[in-house]
Amino acid sequence: MLCNQCPRQCNATRTATENIGGICGMPNMPMVARADLHFWEEPSISGTNGSGTIFFSGCSLHCVFCQNSDISTINKGKLITIEGLSNIFKKLEHKGAHNINLVTPTHFVDSIICALDLYRPSIPIVYNSSGYETIDTLKRLEGYVDIFLMDFKYINSEKSKIYSNAIEYPKICKDALLEVYRQQPQCVFENGIMKKGVIVRHLLMPQSTMDAIQIFDWVREYLPNSFFSIMSQYMPLFKATNMKIINRKITEREYNKVVSYIFNTGFQNCYVQELSSAKKDFIPDFDFTGI
């Protein structure tokens, strides 16, 4: 197939086992690095049993600070079949997962849809994305995805160019968020666990407090029934260690400025990650567990 599934529009050749010319570097069949219960998502996603999280290999964005660079750029993972992916859904469901959490799934949407057609779990399907999505791809997921767990990484196109080589990211992400909000306009919970809805994540970065505030304000205005999740886990990893501005964790002052602003608005649909979360301990081992 010639692939234009993400905004990169590579027109890459992707076969079952090869990728020629594509930025994601992935074949058409899914490649997975880990599939297990995960307890470090938002409380309504992880719950008490854990989120049935499937970490896909490859990525179309390639952020310089990626904490999962082993799988996003080095492409560590195991190639599996569509039947194998549907079996992973079953295994995670039987382990008591609150949901099936598809992490960095964009380039495998074809396979994911086929796997869900083979077996649709009775628990919610979570689409855990960088926010760098085409509307066409998102529309194909309508009826398949219950919860969209979407990043809004940048509102400043200069930063999206420098950190992800995607100058158009802010507009693309806004359009993507409006589309998923159209599909899931209300958040539905059962015993504290999200069953349907949209959660918008933003990773607070060094010298970017105003960006975070502007992103929060946009979400509050345009996606009022969604949840906003401000994340403080940024660490200078991967290529970020060679970039002066972002070669540090965020400061307590930066954190407090953004969190105080959010609290003072009175917006209640919000998750706030503790500043102490910026530890490598929370990065999963991509050791092929569950594959």
Contacts in CASP RR format, 6 or more apart in sequence:
PFRMAT RR
TARGET T0000
AUTHOR 0000-0000-0000
METHOD contacts of the structure
MODEL  1
MLCNQCPRQCNATRTATENIGGICGMPNMPMVARADLHFWEEPSISGTNG
SGTIFFSGCSLHCVFCQNSDISTINKGKLITIEGLSNIFKKLEHKGAHNI
NLVTPTHFVDSIICALDLYRPSIPIVYNSSGYETIDTLKRLEGYVDIFLM
DFKYINSEKSKIYSNAIEYPKICKDALLEVYRQQPQCVFENGIMKKGVIV
RHLLMPQSTMDAIQIFDWVREYLPNSFFSIMSQYMPLFKATNMKIINRKI
TEREYNKVVSYIFNTGFQNCYVQELSSAKKDFIPDFDFTGI
1 13 0 8 1.000
1 14 0 8 1.000
1 15 0 8 1.000
1 28 0 8 1.000
1 110 0 8 1.000
2 11 0 8 1.000
2 12 0 8 1.000
2 13 0 8 1.000
2 14 0 8 1.000
3 10 0 8 1.000
3 11 0 8 1.000
3 12 0 8 1.000
3 13 0 8 1.000
3 14 0 8 1.000
3 22 0 8 1.000
3 28 0 8 1.000
3 107 0 8 1.000
4 10 0 8 1.000
4 11 0 8 1.000
4 134 0 8 1.000
5 106 0 8 1.000
5 107 0 8 1.000
5 109 0 8 1.000
5 110 0 8 1.000
5 134 0 8 1.000
5 137 0 8 1.000
6 23 0 8 1.000
6 24 0 8 1.000
6 60 0 8 1.000
6 106 0 8 1.000
6 107 0 8 1.000
6 132 0 8 1.000
6 133 0 8 1.000
6 134 0 8 1.000
6 137 0 8 1.000
7 60 0 8 1.000
7 132 0 8 1.000
7 133 0 8 1.000
7 134 0 8 1.000
7 166 0 8 1.000
7 168 0 8 1.000
7 172 0 8 1.000
8 22 0 8 1.000
8 23 0 8 1.000
8 24 0 8 1.000
8 60 0 8 1.000
10 21 0 8 1.000
10 22 0 8 1.000
10 23 0 8 1.000
10 24 0 8 1.000
12 19 0 8 1.000
12 20 0 8 1.000
12 21 0 8 1.000
12 22 0 8 1.000
12 23 0 8 1.000
12 24 0 8 1.000
12 25 0 8 1.000
13 19 0 8 1.000
13 20 0 8 1.000
13 21 0 8 1.000
14 20 0 8 1.000
14 22 0 8 1.000
14 26 0 8 1.000
14 27 0 8 1.000
14 28 0 8 1.000
15 27 0 8 1.000
15 28 0 8 1.000
16 27 0 8 1.000
16 28 0 8 1.000
16 29 0 8 1.000
17 27 0 8 1.000
17 29 0 8 1.000
17 79 0 8 1.000
18 27 0 8 1.000
19 25 0 8 1.000
19 26 0 8 1.000
19 27 0 8 1.000
23 60 0 8 1.000
23 62 0 8 1.000
24 58 0 8 1.000
24 59 0 8 1.000
24 60 0 8 1.000
24 106 0 8 1.000
24 107 0 8 1.000
25 58 0 8 1.000
25 75 0 8 1.000
25 107 0 8 1.000
26 57 0 8 1.000
26 58 0 8 1.000
26 75 0 8 1.000
26 107 0 8 1.000
26 108 0 8 1.000
27 79 0 8 1.000
28 110 0 8 1.000
28 111 0 8 1.000
29 79 0 8 1.000
29 80 0 8 1.000
29 81 0 8 1.000
29 82 0 8 1.000
29 111 0 8 1.000
30 56 0 8 1.000
30 79 0 8 1.000
30 80 0 8 1.000
30 82 0 8 1.000
30 85 0 8 1.000
30 108 0 8 1.000
30 111 0 8 1.000
30 112 0 8 1.000
30 115 0 8 1.000
31 56 0 8 1.000
31 57 0 8 1.000
31 58 0 8 1.000
31 75 0 8 1.000
31 77 0 8 1.000
31 78 0 8 1.000
31 79 0 8 1.000
31 80 0 8 1.000
31 108 0 8 1.000
32 54 0 8 1.000
32 55 0 8 1.000
32 56 0 8 1.000
32 57 0 8 1.000
32 77 0 8 1.000
32 78 0 8 1.000
32 80 0 8 1.000
32 85 0 8 1.000
32 88 0 8 1.000
32 288 0 8 1.000
32 291 0 8 1.000
33 55 0 8 1.000
33 56 0 8 1.000
33 57 0 8 1.000
33 70 0 8 1.000
33 71 0 8 1.000
33 76 0 8 1.000
33 77 0 8 1.000
33 78 0 8 1.000
33 286 0 8 1.000
33 288 0 8 1.000
33 291 0 8 1.000
34 53 0 8 1.000
34 54 0 8 1.000
34 55 0 8 1.000
34 284 0 8 1.000
34 285 0 8 1.000
34 286 0 8 1.000
34 287 0 8 1.000
34 288 0 8 1.000
34 289 0 8 1.000
34 290 0 8 1.000
34 291 0 8 1.000
35 52 0 8 1.000
35 53 0 8 1.000
35 54 0 8 1.000
35 55 0 8 1.000
35 88 0 8 1.000
35 91 0 8 1.000
35 92 0 8 1.000
35 289 0 8 1.000
35 290 0 8 1.000
35 291 0 8 1.000
36 52 0 8 1.000
36 53 0 8 1.000
36 92 0 8 1.000
36 284 0 8 1.000
36 289 0 8 1.000
36 290 0 8 1.000
37 49 0 8 1.000
37 50 0 8 1.000
37 51 0 8 1.000
37 52 0 8 1.000
37 53 0 8 1.000
37 92 0 8 1.000
37 95 0 8 1.000
37 96 0 8 1.000
37 97 0 8 1.000
38 46 0 8 1.000
38 50 0 8 1.000
38 51 0 8 1.000
38 52 0 8 1.000
38 53 0 8 1.000
38 101 0 8 1.000
38 284 0 8 1.000
39 46 0 8 1.000
39 47 0 8 1.000
39 50 0 8 1.000
39 51 0 8 1.000
40 46 0 8 1.000
40 282 0 8 1.000
41 50 0 8 1.000
41 51 0 8 1.000
41 53 0 8 1.000
41 101 0 8 1.000
41 149 0 8 1.000
42 149 0 8 1.000
42 199 0 8 1.000
42 227 0 8 1.000
42 229 0 8 1.000
42 271 0 8 1.000
43 192 0 8 1.000
43 271 0 8 1.000
44 189 0 8 1.000
44 192 0 8 1.000
44 193 0 8 1.000
44 194 0 8 1.000
44 199 0 8 1.000
44 227 0 8 1.000
45 51 0 8 1.000
45 98 0 8 1.000
45 99 0 8 1.000
45 101 0 8 1.000
45 126 0 8 1.000
45 147 0 8 1.000
45 149 0 8 1.000
45 193 0 8 1.000
45 194 0 8 1.000
45 199 0 8 1.000
46 98 0 8 1.000
47 98 0 8 1.000
47 192 0 8 1.000
47 193 0 8 1.000
49 96 0 8 1.000
49 97 0 8 1.000
49 98 0 8 1.000
50 96 0 8 1.000
50 97 0 8 1.000
50 98 0 8 1.000
51 97 0 8 1.000
51 98 0 8 1.000
51 99 0 8 1.000
51 101 0 8 1.000
51 126 0 8 1.000
52 92 0 8 1.000
52 95 0 8 1.000
52 97 0 8 1.000
52 98 0 8 1.000
52 99 0 8 1.000
52 100 0 8 1.000
52 101 0 8 1.000
53 101 0 8 1.000
53 103 0 8 1.000
53 128 0 8 1.000
54 85 0 8 1.000
54 88 0 8 1.000
54 92 0 8 1.000
54 100 0 8 1.000
54 101 0 8 1.000
54 102 0 8 1.000
54 103 0 8 1.000
54 105 0 8 1.000
55 68 0 8 1.000
55 71 0 8 1.000
55 103 0 8 1.000
55 104 0 8 1.000
55 284 0 8 1.000
55 286 0 8 1.000
56 71 0 8 1.000
56 102 0 8 1.000
56 103 0 8 1.000
56 104 0 8 1.000
56 105 0 8 1.000
56 107 0 8 1.000
56 108 0 8 1.000
57 71 0 8 1.000
57 72 0 8 1.000
57 75 0 8 1.000
57 76 0 8 1.000
57 77 0 8 1.000
58 71 0 8 1.000
58 72 0 8 1.000
58 73 0 8 1.000
58 75 0 8 1.000
58 104 0 8 1.000
58 107 0 8 1.000
59 66 0 8 1.000
59 72 0 8 1.000
59 73 0 8 1.000
59 104 0 8 1.000
59 107 0 8 1.000
59 130 0 8 1.000
60 106 0 8 1.000
60 107 0 8 1.000
60 130 0 8 1.000
60 132 0 8 1.000
61 130 0 8 1.000
61 132 0 8 1.000
61 164 0 8 1.000
61 166 0 8 1.000
62 72 0 8 1.000
62 73 0 8 1.000
62 164 0 8 1.000
62 165 0 8 1.000
63 130 0 8 1.000
63 153 0 8 1.000
63 163 0 8 1.000
63 164 0 8 1.000
63 238 0 8 1.000
64 162 0 8 1.000
64 163 0 8 1.000
64 164 0 8 1.000
64 238 0 8 1.000
64 239 0 8 1.000
64 240 0 8 1.000
64 243 0 8 1.000
64 246 0 8 1.000
65 163 0 8 1.000
65 205 0 8 1.000
65 234 0 8 1.000
65 235 0 8 1.000
65 236 0 8 1.000
65 237 0 8 1.000
65 238 0 8 1.000
65 239 0 8 1.000
65 240 0 8 1.000
65 246 0 8 1.000
66 72 0 8 1.000
66 73 0 8 1.000
66 237 0 8 1.000
66 238 0 8 1.000
67 233 0 8 1.000
67 235 0 8 1.000
67 237 0 8 1.000
67 238 0 8 1.000
67 283 0 8 1.000
68 104 0 8 1.000
68 283 0 8 1.000
68 286 0 8 1.000
69 237 0 8 1.000
69 238 0 8 1.000
70 76 0 8 1.000
70 286 0 8 1.000
71 77 0 8 1.000
71 104 0 8 1.000
71 286 0 8 1.000
72 104 0 8 1.000
73 238 0 8 1.000
76 286 0 8 1.000
77 286 0 8 1.000
77 288 0 8 1.000
77 291 0 8 1.000
78 288 0 8 1.000
78 291 0 8 1.000
80 88 0 8 1.000
80 291 0 8 1.000
82 111 0 8 1.000
82 114 0 8 1.000
82 115 0 8 1.000
82 118 0 8 1.000
83 115 0 8 1.000
83 118 0 8 1.000
84 115 0 8 1.000
85 111 0 8 1.000
85 112 0 8 1.000
85 115 0 8 1.000
86 115 0 8 1.000
86 116 0 8 1.000
86 118 0 8 1.000
86 119 0 8 1.000
87 119 0 8 1.000
88 290 0 8 1.000
88 291 0 8 1.000
89 100 0 8 1.000
89 115 0 8 1.000
89 116 0 8 1.000
89 119 0 8 1.000
89 121 0 8 1.000
90 119 0 8 1.000
90 121 0 8 1.000
91 290 0 8 1.000
92 100 0 8 1.000
92 121 0 8 1.000
93 100 0 8 1.000
93 121 0 8 1.000
93 122 0 8 1.000
93 123 0 8 1.000
97 123 0 8 1.000
98 123 0 8 1.000
98 124 0 8 1.000
98 193 0 8 1.000
99 123 0 8 1.000
99 124 0 8 1.000
99 125 0 8 1.000
99 126 0 8 1.000
99 146 0 8 1.000
99 147 0 8 1.000
99 193 0 8 1.000
99 194 0 8 1.000
100 121 0 8 1.000
100 123 0 8 1.000
100 124 0 8 1.000
100 125 0 8 1.000
100 126 0 8 1.000
101 126 0 8 1.000
101 128 0 8 1.000
101 149 0 8 1.000
102 112 0 8 1.000
102 125 0 8 1.000
102 126 0 8 1.000
102 127 0 8 1.000
102 128 0 8 1.000
103 128 0 8 1.000
104 128 0 8 1.000
104 129 0 8 1.000
104 130 0 8 1.000
105 112 0 8 1.000
105 127 0 8 1.000
105 128 0 8 1.000
105 129 0 8 1.000
106 129 0 8 1.000
106 130 0 8 1.000
106 132 0 8 1.000
106 133 0 8 1.000
106 137 0 8 1.000
109 137 0 8 1.000
109 140 0 8 1.000
109 141 0 8 1.000
112 144 0 8 1.000
113 140 0 8 1.000
113 141 0 8 1.000
113 144 0 8 1.000
116 125 0 8 1.000
116 144 0 8 1.000
124 146 0 8 1.000
124 147 0 8 1.000
124 194 0 8 1.000
124 195 0 8 1.000
124 196 0 8 1.000
125 144 0 8 1.000
125 145 0 8 1.000
125 146 0 8 1.000
125 147 0 8 1.000
126 145 0 8 1.000
126 146 0 8 1.000
126 147 0 8 1.000
126 148 0 8 1.000
126 149 0 8 1.000
127 141 0 8 1.000
127 145 0 8 1.000
127 147 0 8 1.000
127 148 0 8 1.000
127 149 0 8 1.000
127 150 0 8 1.000
127 180 0 8 1.000
128 149 0 8 1.000
129 148 0 8 1.000
129 149 0 8 1.000
129 150 0 8 1.000
129 151 0 8 1.000
129 176 0 8 1.000
130 151 0 8 1.000
130 153 0 8 1.000
131 150 0 8 1.000
131 151 0 8 1.000
131 152 0 8 1.000
131 153 0 8 1.000
131 172 0 8 1.000
131 173 0 8 1.000
131 176 0 8 1.000
131 177 0 8 1.000
132 164 0 8 1.000
132 166 0 8 1.000
132 169 0 8 1.000
132 172 0 8 1.000
132 173 0 8 1.000
132 176 0 8 1.000
133 172 0 8 1.000
133 173 0 8 1.000
133 176 0 8 1.000
133 179 0 8 1.000
134 172 0 8 1.000
134 176 0 8 1.000
135 175 0 8 1.000
135 176 0 8 1.000
135 179 0 8 1.000
138 176 0 8 1.000
138 179 0 8 1.000
138 180 0 8 1.000
138 183 0 8 1.000
139 179 0 8 1.000
141 183 0 8 1.000
142 183 0 8 1.000
143 183 0 8 1.000
145 180 0 8 1.000
145 183 0 8 1.000
145 184 0 8 1.000
146 184 0 8 1.000
146 195 0 8 1.000
146 196 0 8 1.000
146 197 0 8 1.000
147 184 0 8 1.000
147 194 0 8 1.000
147 195 0 8 1.000
147 196 0 8 1.000
147 197 0 8 1.000
147 198 0 8 1.000
147 199 0 8 1.000
148 180 0 8 1.000
148 183 0 8 1.000
148 184 0 8 1.000
148 197 0 8 1.000
148 198 0 8 1.000
148 199 0 8 1.000
149 199 0 8 1.000
149 201 0 8 1.000
150 173 0 8 1.000
150 176 0 8 1.000
150 177 0 8 1.000
150 180 0 8 1.000
150 198 0 8 1.000
150 199 0 8 1.000
150 200 0 8 1.000
150 201 0 8 1.000
151 173 0 8 1.000
151 200 0 8 1.000
151 201 0 8 1.000
151 202 0 8 1.000
151 203 0 8 1.000
152 173 0 8 1.000
152 174 0 8 1.000
152 177 0 8 1.000
152 200 0 8 1.000
152 201 0 8 1.000
152 202 0 8 1.000
152 215 0 8 1.000
152 218 0 8 1.000
152 219 0 8 1.000
153 160 0 8 1.000
153 163 0 8 1.000
153 164 0 8 1.000
153 169 0 8 1.000
153 173 0 8 1.000
153 202 0 8 1.000
153 203 0 8 1.000
154 160 0 8 1.000
154 163 0 8 1.000
154 164 0 8 1.000
154 169 0 8 1.000
154 170 0 8 1.000
154 173 0 8 1.000
154 211 0 8 1.000
155 170 0 8 1.000
155 211 0 8 1.000
155 214 0 8 1.000
155 215 0 8 1.000
155 218 0 8 1.000
156 170 0 8 1.000
156 208 0 8 1.000
156 211 0 8 1.000
157 167 0 8 1.000
157 168 0 8 1.000
157 169 0 8 1.000
157 170 0 8 1.000
158 167 0 8 1.000
159 208 0 8 1.000
159 211 0 8 1.000
160 166 0 8 1.000
160 167 0 8 1.000
160 168 0 8 1.000
160 169 0 8 1.000
160 170 0 8 1.000
161 167 0 8 1.000
163 246 0 8 1.000
166 172 0 8 1.000
174 218 0 8 1.000
174 222 0 8 1.000
177 198 0 8 1.000
177 200 0 8 1.000
177 219 0 8 1.000
177 222 0 8 1.000
177 223 0 8 1.000
178 222 0 8 1.000
178 223 0 8 1.000
180 198 0 8 1.000
181 198 0 8 1.000
181 222 0 8 1.000
181 223 0 8 1.000
181 225 0 8 1.000
181 226 0 8 1.000
184 196 0 8 1.000
184 197 0 8 1.000
184 198 0 8 1.000
185 197 0 8 1.000
185 225 0 8 1.000
186 196 0 8 1.000
186 197 0 8 1.000
186 225 0 8 1.000
187 194 0 8 1.000
187 196 0 8 1.000
187 197 0 8 1.000
187 198 0 8 1.000
187 225 0 8 1.000
187 226 0 8 1.000
187 227 0 8 1.000
187 269 0 8 1.000
188 194 0 8 1.000
188 195 0 8 1.000
188 196 0 8 1.000
188 197 0 8 1.000
189 195 0 8 1.000
197 226 0 8 1.000
197 227 0 8 1.000
198 223 0 8 1.000
198 225 0 8 1.000
198 226 0 8 1.000
198 227 0 8 1.000
199 226 0 8 1.000
199 227 0 8 1.000
199 228 0 8 1.000
199 229 0 8 1.000
199 271 0 8 1.000
200 219 0 8 1.000
200 223 0 8 1.000
200 226 0 8 1.000
200 227 0 8 1.000
200 228 0 8 1.000
200 229 0 8 1.000
201 229 0 8 1.000
201 231 0 8 1.000
202 212 0 8 1.000
202 215 0 8 1.000
202 216 0 8 1.000
202 228 0 8 1.000
202 229 0 8 1.000
202 230 0 8 1.000
202 231 0 8 1.000
203 231 0 8 1.000
203 233 0 8 1.000
203 234 0 8 1.000
204 212 0 8 1.000
204 230 0 8 1.000
204 231 0 8 1.000
204 232 0 8 1.000
204 234 0 8 1.000
204 250 0 8 1.000
204 254 0 8 1.000
204 255 0 8 1.000
204 258 0 8 1.000
205 211 0 8 1.000
205 234 0 8 1.000
205 246 0 8 1.000
205 250 0 8 1.000
206 234 0 8 1.000
206 245 0 8 1.000
206 246 0 8 1.000
206 248 0 8 1.000
206 249 0 8 1.000
206 250 0 8 1.000
206 251 0 8 1.000
206 254 0 8 1.000
207 245 0 8 1.000
207 246 0 8 1.000
207 254 0 8 1.000
208 254 0 8 1.000
209 254 0 8 1.000
209 257 0 8 1.000
209 258 0 8 1.000
212 230 0 8 1.000
212 258 0 8 1.000
213 258 0 8 1.000
213 261 0 8 1.000
216 228 0 8 1.000
216 230 0 8 1.000
216 258 0 8 1.000
216 261 0 8 1.000
216 262 0 8 1.000
216 265 0 8 1.000
216 267 0 8 1.000
219 226 0 8 1.000
219 228 0 8 1.000
220 228 0 8 1.000
220 265 0 8 1.000
220 267 0 8 1.000
225 269 0 8 1.000
226 269 0 8 1.000
227 269 0 8 1.000
227 270 0 8 1.000
227 271 0 8 1.000
228 262 0 8 1.000
228 267 0 8 1.000
228 269 0 8 1.000
228 270 0 8 1.000
228 271 0 8 1.000
229 270 0 8 1.000
229 271 0 8 1.000
229 272 0 8 1.000
229 273 0 8 1.000
230 258 0 8 1.000
230 259 0 8 1.000
230 262 0 8 1.000
230 270 0 8 1.000
230 271 0 8 1.000
230 272 0 8 1.000
230 273 0 8 1.000
231 273 0 8 1.000
231 277 0 8 1.000
232 250 0 8 1.000
232 255 0 8 1.000
232 273 0 8 1.000
232 274 0 8 1.000
232 275 0 8 1.000
232 277 0 8 1.000
232 278 0 8 1.000
233 273 0 8 1.000
233 277 0 8 1.000
233 278 0 8 1.000
233 279 0 8 1.000
233 282 0 8 1.000
234 246 0 8 1.000
234 249 0 8 1.000
234 250 0 8 1.000
234 278 0 8 1.000
235 249 0 8 1.000
235 278 0 8 1.000
235 279 0 8 1.000
235 280 0 8 1.000
236 243 0 8 1.000
236 246 0 8 1.000
236 247 0 8 1.000
236 248 0 8 1.000
236 249 0 8 1.000
240 246 0 8 1.000
240 247 0 8 1.000
241 247 0 8 1.000
249 278 0 8 1.000
250 275 0 8 1.000
250 278 0 8 1.000
252 275 0 8 1.000
255 275 0 8 1.000
259 272 0 8 1.000
262 270 0 8 1.000
262 272 0 8 1.000
END
